[in-house]
Amino acid sequence: MYIPEIETKTRSEIKLFQEGRLHEMLTYLEGHSKFYRQLFQDNKIHVADIKTLEDLNKIPVTTKDDLQRRNDDFLCVPKNKIVDFITTSGTMGNPVTFAATDADLDRLAYNEYISYTCADTTPDDIFQLMVTMDKRFMAGMAYFLGLRKLGAGIVRVGPGNPELQFDTLKRISPTGFITVPSFILKLIEYAEAKGIDYKNSSIKKAVCIGESLRNSDFTLNPLAKKIKEKWDIQLYSTYASTEMGTAFTECFAGKGGHHHPEMIIVEFLDENNNPVGENEPGEVTITTLGVEAMPLLRFKTGDICYHYNQPCECGRNTMRLGPVIGRKQQMIKYKGTTLYPLALYDILNDIDFIENYIVEVYTNQIDTDEILIHIGVKSLPINYEKIIKDHFRAKLRVAPEIKISQPAAIHKLQFPDAARKPITFIDKRKK
């Protein structure tokens, strides 16, 4: 297992290392970024005065709104240096265009390489990629580049199509999947219907993207439990975004995604942009290191997480990122209770007769949040509504409204034309 040397250093040594990289990054932004040069001038910031990580709080944060309004002003290189154009998925607003130079793609490959080594991947592995490589999507390309750098085998199958997935598994005998974890349940359902002996296949592990596998205490959540009960493969959770160009991937200990300090500086901030303690949830706020085309400084991702600083049994001393609790913009105030969609997903995933679902939030006639859950089921128990609402009341003390549909109808809503990720949350609230 390869671990970069900096990740085994003491916390004080890691901090000094990052402060040196921060100075390089600030100097680069002042010289190349129209957006940040103006930010420094407007706020009378002299980059030479930013010497420590604590000094970052002297600099205003960057938001998704900044990226959407002034997208081109973040570009730090001439267009003839760009080799790849990417857009974000637009989950929380209009998609944003990102650009990558040849050096940025090398950085992306290195990031995924060290992320795969976190997930106990070796050159002997063969990974079946169940993610899109097109549609201006960064993640699929990143996974491919990282595996190539590692020297592992790659099978580019793409998302969906269980029949093709199992044909590939039979022909090539891959050892791992890269996929959205809920799709593993679809594969299990397909295999059981077709009499496929999936439990004795070559698959040993899955690097899971896009959906959480763990609760805040690192125990498996209902989705992960369902997978493990049916198919006892090793599950590794990973968290990343286009904006950060960096991943936080679990090791075998399963105690949070590991921070790679050579790639990114991370802060955890409250609503007033003040740092939170280790036992408090905070918004993940990142400063990229080593990015050439579109580096970001104190960018607020919108994701709310806990963080942990104790050394890990794998030998890394870096900070670990807990599961995403929710997205700041998706927070719901429902009947006096503060909720995030992930809490609803955990309950829905724990109810066996529910095939699929979409959570819809809207503003009611008295201007408060209302929740309607569209549920896809093939057959219903007689007292289905009581079963569902009892689950919600037991865990959250409140129960949303339920609308029953056919699974095929929900699937169409989850995967509209050109979608790169399944949609499970629709926000129709007044802005």
Secondary structure as GFF3:
##gff-version 3
##sequence-region A 1 431
A	DSSP	three_ten_helix	5	8	.	.	.	ID=ss1
A	DSSP	alpha_helix	11	32	.	.	.	ID=ss2
A	DSSP	alpha_helix	34	42	.	.	.	ID=ss3
A	DSSP	three_ten_helix	47	49	.	.	.	ID=ss4
A	DSSP	three_ten_helix	53	58	.	.	.	ID=ss5
A	DSSP	alpha_helix	64	69	.	.	.	ID=ss6
A	DSSP	three_ten_helix	71	74	.	.	.	ID=ss7
A	DSSP	three_ten_helix	79	81	.	.	.	ID=ss8
A	DSSP	beta_strand	82	87	.	.	.	ID=ss9
A	DSSP	beta_strand	97	101	.	.	.	ID=ss10
A	DSSP	alpha_helix	102	118	.	.	.	ID=ss11
A	DSSP	beta_strand	126	129	.	.	.	ID=ss12
A	DSSP	alpha_helix	138	150	.	.	.	ID=ss13
A	DSSP	beta_strand	153	156	.	.	.	ID=ss14
A	DSSP	alpha_helix	162	172	.	.	.	ID=ss15
A	DSSP	beta_strand	176	179	.	.	.	ID=ss16
A	DSSP	alpha_helix	181	194	.	.	.	ID=ss17
A	DSSP	three_ten_helix	198	200	.	.	.	ID=ss18
A	DSSP	beta_strand	205	208	.	.	.	ID=ss19
A	DSSP	alpha_helix	222	230	.	.	.	ID=ss20
A	DSSP	beta_strand	234	241	.	.	.	ID=ss21
A	DSSP	beta_strand	246	249	.	.	.	ID=ss22
A	DSSP	beta_strand	257	258	.	.	.	ID=ss23
A	DSSP	beta_strand	264	269	.	.	.	ID=ss24
A	DSSP	beta_strand	282	288	.	.	.	ID=ss25
A	DSSP	beta_strand	299	305	.	.	.	ID=ss26
A	DSSP	beta_strand	307	308	.	.	.	ID=ss27
A	DSSP	beta_strand	320	321	.	.	.	ID=ss28
A	DSSP	beta_strand	326	327	.	.	.	ID=ss29
A	DSSP	three_ten_helix	328	330	.	.	.	ID=ss30
A	DSSP	beta_strand	332	334	.	.	.	ID=ss31
A	DSSP	beta_strand	337	339	.	.	.	ID=ss32
A	DSSP	alpha_helix	341	349	.	.	.	ID=ss33
A	DSSP	beta_strand	356	363	.	.	.	ID=ss34
A	DSSP	beta_strand	369	376	.	.	.	ID=ss35
A	DSSP	alpha_helix	384	396	.	.	.	ID=ss36
A	DSSP	beta_strand	401	405	.	.	.	ID=ss37
A	DSSP	alpha_helix	407	414	.	.	.	ID=ss38
A	DSSP	beta_strand	425	428	.	.	.	ID=ss39
###
